[in-house]
């Protein structure tokens, strides 16, 4: 089906780009019912929504004309959630409206705002931008929306998830009320419907998605891996599928940085894309993918919406998506515009349950398998090398001349060998991965997995292996060790599953367990990191009787056989040979107990003579004498009387406390001096009174000092300046220093 006619200029642009058949969403927006009306569109990712709203707004912008008139205030506004998507929409509309003379301007964060301001002031026809930067230009008065005819919200659900509701409402309220509003979203949730009711008038609902039907052009695969082999699995998946372009999603920026460095070290042509990068770096990374200078992009979810990269045939989820929407949008980067793609989920053993729930909620069907082995990858390399276009192309004369020169000095086998070496040298080497099988399929039969009582102290069995290695866990029964939490702990520390764990023996201070022989080397390598932890895992030996303690030594004793002394004892009769008990009715009745009144009274106990308790006391004369206390020495003459005793003061003079010496040294005790005997202190010498006064002896300054309002001793302050401060208009304020002329300032 060919494209319906939209506008001659638009039709020629579509033909030049090779667009032959429209997608369902492009056909739906061009129907007669949708012409000139608001649209609420939900379409699958990769279904050509950018070209769809570009064609839908063409009749409103151009009418019957093929070219735009003079540029001024913008006629169309497209709002996108991310910078990359906004720039991509700008590129798509540039070629779509190239033959109409349209001027398309992009306004995104991270770019030069002053350059965007100058471009907006010169005038344009279409503006594409992110909500934050567009609102900034509106508030500064650089963006005039008074002539706007069409407003488009691309990926509206993503903008609401990112918290741009306030910016969107601010921008849409600044547009004319008679505008057309085209709202495109992958899903129409409740908040999207609310936004549509607020800013759209009688919108036409277009839904081209098929309910509960997966994307037909995307093949989903789930690959089981060990939790410590995610990087190796990414390498093998990239080598196995050998797609033209690949996008690897990680959960965090640190994971992107680490995986990008690891892949580049192995020889992959890889770029990184995350929120911590500047806009120039992000543009360079995307341009490298478009120019085929890079084939792999490691990114966070910032690249999960709207990006359309050429020949992107593979999407790898190195970290599982958080929900079904993230899974669908990540996977939607491939399988676009009718091309086929593969979406691979790397599922660690410990997160298989979450992956199954995620795939089920998204409504897709995934093929479960183990990771690609090195042998499979090398076999695929051989097939790809034999089918390489360089071997089937017609050689030029220059190539034939060089080939004949090589044939003269080397044999055909040597040249072919060199060709194989050169081909393999540019390919990264695959990794050896562990494949645990699909829930035990293809693995050797093992004993049943049941926890049995393994001894008197509660040792436990978890199956048994014929060939296995024993390991020791540094916790035991003394720390409440229990198989219910020890088993998940071993799986987490050693990156193994329950199938790889055999017997578990719990002792007082340690626990010993088995690991299958094939997983023992990897388990030992993984648990090396526990050397500094509280719970340590180390290699060990098979438990013996010493591990059970002294009470368990009987477990290793040989069977002594039957004992003769017990055999001579008479055997106990069988229950059927025992005499039958008489029936209850035939038993002799029990004698009746005498009535309470007929019982003999209890004999009274003889009265006891109670003597009061008297605490023994020791007579005063028999008590030991107290030790003599040493007498205290005082700094006073032995013949001097004690000053604080009244009988030692004949004249009954009041006691005066001794004073310390007037020196600055240590305090010294002064001899006691009775009151009245001390020499009288000299009277306090008063200072010489101030002779003269400021009000009588100072003269009022005259001349310039009085005019400046300086401080006037002997009188009141006059003027506007502060006392002692000169008021000056030529420089900073300086303290006033009056000149001493004659005897004016002398008392």
C-alpha positions in Angstrom: 0.0 0.0 0.0 1.4 3.3 -1.0 1.4 6.5 1.1 -1.7 8.6 0.8 -1.0 12.1 -0.6 -0.3 14.6 2.1 1.6 17.5 0.4 3.6 17.4 -2.8 6.8 18.5 -0.9 6.2 15.9 1.8 5.5 13.2 -0.7 8.7 13.9 -2.6 10.7 13.8 0.7 9.3 10.4 1.6 10.0 9.0 -1.8 13.6 10.2 -1.7 14.1 8.5 1.7 12.7 5.2 0.3 9.5 5.1 2.3 7.2 2.9 0.1 4.6 1.5 2.5 3.2 3.3 5.5 2.9 1.8 9.0 -0.5 1.3 10.7 0.0 4.4 12.9 0.9 6.6 9.8 -2.2 5.4 8.0 -4.4 6.1 11.0 -3.3 9.7 11.5 -4.0 10.5 7.8 -7.6 9.3 7.8 -10.3 11.8 7.1 -11.7 11.5 10.6 -8.4 12.7 12.1 -7.8 15.6 9.8 -7.6 18.9 11.7 -8.5 17.4 15.1 -6.6 16.7 18.3 -5.1 13.1 18.4 -4.4 10.8 21.3 -2.3 8.1 19.8 -0.8 4.9 21.4 1.5 2.9 19.2 4.2 0.3 19.5 7.8 1.5 19.8 9.6 1.6 16.5 6.4 2.0 14.5 7.3 5.3 12.8 5.6 7.8 15.2 7.9 10.6 14.3 7.1 10.5 10.6 3.4 10.0 11.6 3.0 13.3 13.6 5.2 15.0 11.0 2.7 14.1 8.3 -0.3 14.7 10.5 0.6 18.4 11.2 1.6 19.2 7.6 -1.9 20.2 6.4 -2.3 22.5 9.4 1.1 24.2 8.9 1.2 24.4 5.1 -2.4 24.2 3.9 -2.4 24.1 0.1 1.0 25.7 -0.2 4.2 23.7 -0.8 6.5 26.0 1.0 6.5 28.0 4.2 6.2 31.8 4.2 8.4 34.2 6.1 9.7 32.9 9.3 9.0 34.5 12.7 7.3 33.1 15.7 7.2 29.2 15.6 4.1 27.5 14.1 4.8 24.0 15.6 6.2 22.9 18.9 7.4 19.3 19.6 8.3 18.3 23.2 10.4 15.2 23.9 11.5 13.8 27.2 15.3 13.4 26.6 18.0 15.3 24.7 18.8 12.4 22.4 15.2 11.9 21.4 14.7 15.6 20.8 17.7 15.8 18.5 16.6 12.7 16.7 13.1 14.2 16.1 14.8 17.4 14.9 16.8 15.4 12.3 13.7 13.5 11.1 11.7 16.6 10.7 14.6 18.3 8.9 14.6 15.8 6.0 10.8 15.5 6.0 10.3 19.2 5.6 13.5 19.9 3.6 11.6 20.7 0.4 9.2 23.1 2.2 11.9 25.6 3.3 11.1 25.0 6.9 13.5 26.2 9.6 13.7 23.6 12.4 15.3 24.7 15.7 16.2 22.4 18.6 16.3 23.6 22.3 17.7 21.0 24.6 19.6 21.0 27.9 23.4 20.8 27.8 23.6 23.0 24.6 24.6 26.7 24.3 21.5 28.6 25.5 22.7 31.9 24.0 23.0 30.4 20.5 19.5 29.0 20.9 18.3 32.4 22.0 19.8 34.1 18.9 18.3 31.5 16.6 14.8 32.0 18.2 15.1 35.7 17.9 15.9 35.4 14.2 12.7 33.3 13.7 11.8 29.8 12.8 8.9 27.5 11.8 9.3 24.4 14.0 10.8 24.2 17.5 11.8 20.8 19.0 13.0 20.7 22.6 12.9 19.2 26.1 10.5 20.6 28.8 13.1 22.2 31.0 14.9 24.2 28.3 11.6 25.3 26.6 10.2 26.6 29.9 13.5 28.5 30.5 13.2 30.2 27.2 9.6 31.0 27.8 10.3 32.6 31.2 13.1 34.7 29.8 10.9 35.9 26.9 13.0 34.3 24.1 10.2 31.9 22.9 7.0 33.4 21.5 4.2 30.9 21.2 1.4 33.4 20.2 1.3 32.1 16.6 1.5 28.4 17.5 -0.8 26.1 15.4 0.3 22.6 16.5 1.8 21.2 19.8 3.1 17.7 19.9 3.9 15.7 23.0 6.1 12.7 22.1 6.6 9.9 24.6 4.2 11.6 27.0 4.2 8.8 29.5 8.0 9.0 29.9 7.8 12.8 30.5 5.3 12.3 33.3 7.5 9.5 34.8 10.5 11.9 34.8 8.5 14.5 36.7 7.9 17.0 33.9 4.1 17.5 34.5 4.6 21.0 35.9 6.7 22.1 32.9 4.3 20.6 30.4 1.3 22.4 32.0 3.3 25.7 32.1 4.2 25.4 28.4 0.8 24.3 27.2 -1.0 27.1 29.1 1.3 29.6 27.3 0.0 28.4 23.8 -3.1 29.7 22.1 -6.4 27.9 22.9 -7.2 27.1 19.3 -4.1 25.1 18.6 -4.1 21.4 17.7 -2.6 19.0 20.3 -1.1 15.7 19.3 -0.3 13.4 22.2 1.8 10.3 21.4 2.5 7.6 24.0 3.4 4.0 24.2 0.6 3.3 26.7 -2.4 5.4 27.7 -2.3 5.3 31.5 -4.6 7.2 33.9 -2.3 10.2 34.2 -2.0 10.4 30.4 -5.8 10.4 30.1 -6.0 13.2 32.7 -3.5 15.3 30.7 -5.4 14.7 27.5 -8.8 15.8 29.0 -7.2 18.9 30.3 -5.4 20.2 27.2 -7.2 18.5 24.3 -10.6 19.2 22.7 -12.7 16.3 21.4 -9.5 14.2 20.6 -9.6 11.2 18.3 -8.4 8.1 20.0 -6.0 6.0 17.9 -4.7 2.7 19.2 -2.6 0.6 16.9 -1.2 -1.8 19.5 -2.5 -5.3 19.8 -3.5 -6.3 23.3 -1.5 -9.1 24.9 0.5 -9.7 21.7 4.3 -9.4 21.7 6.3 -7.4 19.1 6.4 -9.6 16.0 9.8 -8.5 14.8 11.6 -9.1 18.2 12.8 -12.5 19.3 13.2 -12.8 23.1 15.8 -15.1 24.6 16.7 -15.8 28.2 20.1 -17.1 29.0 21.0 -18.7 32.3 24.4 -17.6 33.7 26.3 -17.7 36.9 26.1 -14.4 38.9 29.9 -13.8 38.6 30.0 -14.3 34.8 27.9 -11.5 33.5 30.8 -9.8 31.7 31.9 -13.0 30.1 28.3 -13.8 29.0 28.0 -10.3 27.3 31.2 -11.1 25.4 30.0 -14.5 24.2 26.5 -13.1 23.3 28.1 -10.3 21.2 30.3 -12.8 19.5 27.6 -15.4 18.9 25.0 -13.2 17.2 27.5 -10.9 15.4 24.8 -8.2 14.7 25.5 -5.0 12.8 24.9 -3.0 16.0 24.3 -3.9 19.6 22.9 -2.0 22.6 23.9 -3.3 26.1 21.8 -2.0 29.0 23.1 -1.7 32.6 21.3 -0.5 35.7 23.8 2.1 37.0 26.4 4.5 35.6 29.2 2.7 37.4 28.2 -0.6 35.7 28.2 1.2 32.3 31.7 2.6 33.0 33.0 -0.8 34.1 31.5 -2.8 31.3 32.6 -0.3 28.7 36.2 -0.5 29.8 36.1 -4.3 29.9 34.7 -4.6 26.3 37.1 -2.1 24.9 40.0 -3.9 26.5 38.9 -7.1 24.8 38.9 -5.4 21.4 35.3 -4.4 20.8 34.4 -1.2 19.0 32.3 0.2 21.9 31.0 3.5 23.2 29.3 4.4 26.4 26.2 6.5 27.1 24.9 7.6 30.5 23.6 10.6 32.3 26.9 11.6 33.8 28.3 12.3 30.3 28.2 15.8 28.8 26.0 16.6 25.8 28.9 16.7 23.4 30.2 13.3 24.5 26.7 11.8 24.2 26.3 13.2 20.7 29.7 11.9 19.7 28.9 8.4 20.9 25.6 8.3 19.0 27.3 9.7 15.9 29.9 6.9 16.1 27.2 4.4 16.0 25.5 6.0 13.0 28.8 6.2 11.2 29.6 2.5 11.9 32.8 3.5 13.7 31.4 1.8 16.8 29.2 -1.4 16.8 28.4 -1.7 20.5 26.9 0.9 22.9 26.8 0.3 26.7 24.1 2.6 28.2 21.7 3.1 31.0 17.9 3.5 30.6 18.6 7.0 29.2 18.8 5.2 25.8 15.7 3.1 26.3 13.3 5.7 24.8 13.0 6.9 21.2 16.5 6.2 19.9 16.6 4.9 16.4 20.1 3.5 15.5 20.9 2.0 12.1 21.2 -1.8 11.9 20.6 -2.3 15.6 19.9 -6.0 15.6 20.7 -7.0 19.1 19.7 -5.7 22.6 21.4 -7.3 25.7 20.0 -6.8 29.2 23.1 -7.2 31.3 21.1 -6.1 34.3 17.4 -7.1 34.4 14.9 -4.3 33.8 13.0 -3.1 36.8 9.5 -3.6 35.3 7.7 -4.7 32.1 7.7 -1.2 30.7 11.4 -0.9 30.9 11.8 -4.4 29.3 9.5 -3.4 26.3 11.1 0.0 25.8 14.7 -1.4 26.0 13.8 -4.2 23.6 12.0 -1.7 21.3 15.4 -0.2 20.2 15.7 -3.2 17.8 13.1 -4.6 15.4 12.2 -1.2 14.1 10.6 -0.3 10.7 10.0 -3.9 9.8 13.5 -5.2 10.6 14.1 -8.2 12.8 15.9 -8.0 16.1 16.9 -10.1 19.1 16.5 -9.2 22.8 18.6 -11.2 25.2 18.1 -11.3 28.9 21.1 -12.5 31.0 19.5 -14.2 34.0 21.6 -15.2 37.0 20.6 -18.4 38.7 19.6 -16.5 41.8 17.2 -14.2 39.9 15.4 -16.7 37.6 12.1 -16.4 39.4 12.1 -12.6 38.9 12.9 -13.0 35.2 10.1 -15.4 34.7 7.6 -13.0 36.4 9.0 -10.1 34.3 8.6 -12.0 31.0 5.1 -13.2 32.0 3.9 -9.7 32.9 5.2 -8.2 29.7 3.3 -10.8 27.7 6.2 -12.0 25.6 7.6 -15.5 25.0 11.2 -16.1 25.6 13.4 -19.1 24.7 15.4 -20.3 27.6 18.9 -21.7 27.0 22.4 -21.8 28.4 25.1 -19.3 27.3 26.9 -19.7 24.0 30.0 -21.9 24.3 33.3 -21.1 22.8 33.0 -24.1 20.4 29.7 -22.8 19.1 31.1 -19.3 18.6 34.2 -20.6 16.7 32.0 -22.8 14.5 29.9 -19.7 13.7 33.1 -17.7 12.9 34.0 -20.4 10.3 30.6 -20.1 8.6 30.7 -16.3 8.6 34.2 -16.3 7.2 33.3 -18.7 4.3 30.2 -16.5 3.5 32.1 -13.2 3.8 31.3 -10.9 0.8 35.0 -10.3 0.2 35.4 -13.9 -1.0 32.5 -13.5 -3.5 33.2 -10.0 -4.9 34.7 -9.6 -8.3 38.4 -8.7 -7.8 39.9 -5.7 -9.4 43.0 -5.7 -11.7 45.1 -4.3 -8.9 43.9 -7.0 -6.5 44.7 -9.7 -9.1 48.2 -8.4 -9.7 48.9 -8.5 -6.0 47.5 -12.0 -5.7 49.7 -13.3 -8.5 52.7 -11.7 -6.8 51.8 -13.6 -3.6 51.3 -16.8 -5.4 54.8 -16.6 -6.8 56.5 -16.6 -3.4 53.9 -18.5 -1.3 51.8 -21.5 -1.7 48.0 -21.4 -1.7 47.9 -23.1 1.6 50.2 -20.6 3.2 48.2 -17.7 1.8 44.9 -19.2 3.0 46.4 -19.8 6.5 47.5 -16.1 6.7 44.0 -15.1 5.6 42.4 -17.2 8.4 44.9 -15.7 11.0 44.1 -12.1 9.9 40.3 -12.8 10.1 40.6 -14.3 13.6 43.0 -11.6 14.8 40.3 -8.9 14.6 37.8 -11.0 16.5 37.7 -10.9 20.4 38.4 -14.3 21.9 35.3 -16.0 23.4 35.0 -17.0 27.1 34.5 -20.3 28.8 31.2 -20.2 30.7 29.5 -22.6 33.0 26.1 -24.0 31.9 24.1 -25.5 34.7 21.5 -26.9 32.4 17.7 -26.3 32.4 16.8 -27.3 35.9 19.0 -30.3 35.8 18.2 -31.5 32.3 21.1 -33.5 30.9 22.9 -33.7 34.3 23.8 -36.9 36.1 21.3 -38.5 38.5 21.8 -37.7 42.1 20.4 -38.7 45.4 17.0 -37.3 46.5 17.2 -33.8 48.1 15.8 -34.4 51.5 17.0 -33.2 54.9 17.4 -36.2 57.1 18.5 -36.5 60.7 22.2 -37.1 60.4 23.1 -37.9 64.0 22.4 -37.3 67.6 23.4 -33.6 67.4 21.3 -32.8 64.3 23.7 -33.1 61.4 21.9 -32.8 58.1 22.1 -34.5 54.7 21.3 -32.7 51.5 21.8 -35.4 49.0 25.1 -37.2 48.3 27.7 -37.1 45.5 29.9 -39.9 44.4 32.7 -37.4 43.6 32.7 -34.2 45.5 34.9 -31.8 47.4 34.3 -30.8 51.0 34.3 -27.3 52.3 34.1 -25.8 55.7 31.9 -22.9 56.9 33.1 -21.1 60.1 29.8 -21.3 61.9 28.1 -24.1 63.7 25.4 -25.1 66.1 26.7 -22.7 68.7 25.6 -19.8 66.4 22.2 -21.3 65.6 23.4 -22.7 62.2 20.4 -24.2 60.4 20.1 -25.6 56.8 17.2 -23.3 56.1 19.6 -20.3 55.9 22.9 -22.0 55.4 21.9 -23.4 52.0 21.0 -19.9 50.5 24.2 -18.5 52.1 26.4 -21.1 50.3 24.6 -20.4 47.0 25.1 -16.7 47.4 28.8 -16.8 48.4 29.9 -19.4 45.9 27.5 -18.5 43.0 26.1 -22.1 42.8 22.6 -23.6 42.9 21.0 -26.2 45.2 21.8 -28.9 42.6 25.5 -28.4 43.2 25.4 -28.9 47.0 25.6 -32.4 48.5 25.7 -33.3 52.2 25.6 -30.7 54.9 27.0 -31.6 58.3 26.5 -29.2 61.1 28.8 -29.5 64.2 29.2 -27.4 67.3 31.6 -24.8 65.9 31.7 -25.4 62.1 29.7 -26.8 59.2 31.0 -29.0 56.5 29.3 -29.5 53.1 29.9 -31.0 49.7 30.2 -29.3 46.3 30.0 -31.3 43.1 33.4 -32.0 41.5 32.6 -30.0 38.3 31.7 -26.9 40.3 34.5 -27.2 43.0 37.1 -25.0 41.2 34.7 -22.2 40.4 33.3 -22.4 44.0 36.7 -22.2 45.5 37.6 -19.2 43.3 34.3 -17.4 44.2 34.7 -17.8 48.0 38.1 -16.3 48.2 36.5 -13.0 48.8 35.1 -14.3 52.1 38.6 -14.4 53.8 38.0 -11.0 55.5 34.3 -11.7 56.4 32.9 -12.9 59.7 31.7 -16.1 57.9 34.6 -17.8 56.1 34.5 -20.6 53.6 37.6 -22.7 53.2 38.4 -26.1 51.7 38.1 -29.0 54.1 38.2 -32.8 54.4 35.5 -35.3 54.9 34.1 -35.3 58.4 35.3 -38.0 60.8 34.5 -39.1 64.3 36.6 -36.4 65.8 34.2 -33.8 64.4 31.4 -35.3 66.4 33.2 -34.9 69.8 33.8 -37.4 72.5 30.2 -38.5 72.7 30.1 -39.5 69.1 33.0 -42.0 69.0 30.6 -45.0 69.2 29.5 -44.1 65.7 32.8 -45.5 64.2 32.9 -48.7 66.4 32.4 -52.0 64.6 29.2 -54.0 65.3 30.0 -56.5 68.2 27.2 -58.9 67.2 24.7 -60.6 69.5 25.5 -60.9 73.2 25.3 -64.4 74.7 24.1 -63.2 78.1 21.2 -61.4 76.6 20.3 -64.4 74.5 19.9 -66.7 77.6 17.3 -64.3 79.1 13.7 -65.6 78.7 12.0 -64.0 75.8 9.2 -61.7 76.5 5.8 -63.3 75.8 3.9 -62.0 72.8 0.9 -59.8 73.4 -1.4 -62.5 72.2 0.0 -65.0 74.7 -0.5 -62.7 77.7 -3.4 -63.5 80.1 -6.4 -61.4 79.5 -7.5 -58.9 82.1 -10.9 -59.5 83.7 -13.8 -57.4 82.5 -14.5 -54.2 84.4 -17.8 -55.6 85.8 -16.0 -58.7 87.1 -13.4 -56.8 89.0 -13.6 -56.7 92.8 -15.2 -53.4 94.0 -13.0 -51.0 95.8 -13.6 -50.5 99.6 -15.6 -47.4 100.4 -13.9 -44.6 102.2 -15.2 -43.7 105.7 -17.2 -40.6 106.0 -15.5 -37.4 107.1 -17.3 -37.4 110.5 -16.3 -41.0 111.2 -12.6 -40.4 110.6 -10.3 -40.5 113.6 -9.2 -37.0 114.7 -5.6 -36.1 114.2 -3.3 -36.3 117.2 -2.3 -33.0 118.5 1.4 -32.2 118.5 3.0 -31.6 121.9 3.5 -28.0 122.8 7.0 -26.8 122.5 8.7 -24.4 124.8 9.8 -21.4 123.0 12.7 -19.3 124.4 13.2 -15.8 123.1 16.4 -15.2 121.1 18.9 -13.0 122.8 21.8 -11.6 120.7 25.1 -12.2 122.5 26.8 -9.1 123.5 30.4 -8.5 124.7 31.0 -6.5 127.8 32.7 -3.1 127.5 35.7 -4.2 129.5 36.2 -7.3 127.3 36.2 -5.3 124.1 39.6 -4.8 122.4 41.0 -1.3 122.8 41.0 1.0 119.8 44.5 1.7 118.3 46.1 5.0 119.2 45.7 7.7 116.7 48.8 9.7 115.7 48.6 13.3 116.8 48.6 16.0 114.2 51.5 18.4 114.1 50.8 22.1 113.8 53.1 24.9 112.7 53.1 26.6 116.1 55.4 26.8 119.1 54.8 24.0 121.5 54.6 26.4 124.4 52.1 28.7 122.7 48.5 28.5 123.7 45.9 27.1 121.2 44.3 30.3 119.7 40.8 28.9 119.2 40.2 27.7 122.7 38.7 30.2 125.1 40.7 28.9 128.1 44.0 29.6 126.2 43.1 33.4 125.8 43.3 35.0 129.2 42.0 38.4 128.0 39.1 36.8 126.1 40.1 38.6 122.9 38.2 37.6 119.8 40.1 35.2 117.5 41.5 36.6 114.3 42.2 34.3 111.4 45.9 34.0 110.4 46.7 35.6 107.1 49.1 34.5 104.4 52.2 36.3 103.5 52.0 39.2 101.1 54.5 37.6 98.8 53.5 35.9 95.5 55.1 32.6 96.5 53.4 29.7 98.3 51.1 30.5 101.2 52.9 30.6 104.5 51.3 30.2 107.9 51.8 33.4 110.0 52.2 33.2 113.8 49.2 34.0 115.8 48.9 37.6 116.8 46.1 38.6 119.3 43.7 41.3 118.3 44.9 44.8 118.9 48.6 43.8 118.9 49.1 44.1 115.1 50.4 47.4 113.8 47.9 49.7 112.3 47.8 49.9 108.6 48.6 53.3 107.0 45.7 55.2 105.8 44.8 55.0 102.1 46.4 57.8 100.2 43.9 59.5 98.0 44.8 60.5 94.4 45.4 64.1 93.7 42.2 65.6 92.6 42.0 67.0 89.0 42.8 70.6 89.1 40.7 72.6 86.8 37.7 71.6 84.7 36.9 71.3 81.0 34.1 73.8 81.2 36.3 76.5 82.8 39.8 75.9 81.5 39.2 74.9 77.8 38.4 77.5 75.2 36.0 77.0 72.4 37.7 76.4 69.0 37.3 79.0 66.4 37.6 79.1 62.7 37.5 76.0 60.5 37.3 73.6 63.4 34.0 75.1 64.6 32.6 75.2 61.1 33.2 71.4 60.6 31.3 70.6 63.8 34.3 69.1 65.6 34.4 68.2 69.2 34.4 71.2 71.4 35.9 70.7 74.9 34.2 72.9 77.4 30.9 73.2 75.6 28.1 71.3 73.9 28.6 69.4 70.6 27.4 71.3 67.5 27.2 70.1 63.9 26.1 67.0 62.0 29.2 64.9 62.4 29.9 62.5 65.2 32.2 63.6 68.0 35.8 63.3 67.0 35.0 62.3 63.4 35.6 64.7 60.5 32.9 64.8 57.8 34.5 64.6 54.4 33.2 64.1 50.9 36.6 63.5 49.3 37.5 60.1 50.9 36.9 57.8 53.9 36.1 59.3 57.3 39.1 60.1 59.5 39.2 61.0 63.1 39.5 64.8 63.6 42.8 66.0 65.0 42.6 69.6 66.0 45.6 71.7 65.5 47.3 73.2 68.5 47.5 76.9 67.9 49.0 78.7 70.8 47.6 77.9 74.2 44.0 77.2 73.0 44.1 73.5 74.1 46.1 73.9 77.3 44.4 74.0 80.6 
